[in-house]
Amino acid sequence: MCRNITTLRGLEPTATSTEIEAAARQYVRKVSGVQSTSPATEAAFERAVFSITQATTLLLAELPPRRQPPPTLPPLRRRAAAAAATVTVG
């Protein structure tokens, strides 16, 4: 499993479409070995991201709620939390 993909199920508030797409994009990067697309890889890469985003959205909607929140925040929420902590402290 890719260490950079965090658990999205059980987040409060629930995972956003942006967070789901970011996780899908990271997954496709990992399994394909494509870090930045070229004209030769872009269409296939984006189709895979779209498919995995849709599958993940469906999966999260169909799974029962978690009893505990996931142990780590997704990267997009980490940035927001860090920014909020900076504003609060400063």
C-alpha positions, 0 to 999 in steps of 0.5 A: 500500500502506498504510504501517502494515501490516507484513510478517507472513511470516517472523516468528519466532515466526510471526505470531499470530492477533492480529497477523493480525487487527490487520493486517486491521483496518488494511487495512479501515480504509484501503480503506473510509475508516472509522476508527471504526464506527457502527451503519450500518458495523459489521456490514460492517466486521467481516465484512470484517475476518473475511474478510481475517483468514481469507484472510491466515492461509491465505496465510501458511500456504501461502507458503514460508518467507522467507530473511530476516526482515521489515525491521520488527516489527509494531506489537504486537511493537514495543510488547513490544520497547520494554517489554522494553528499558525493563525491561532498561535500568531 
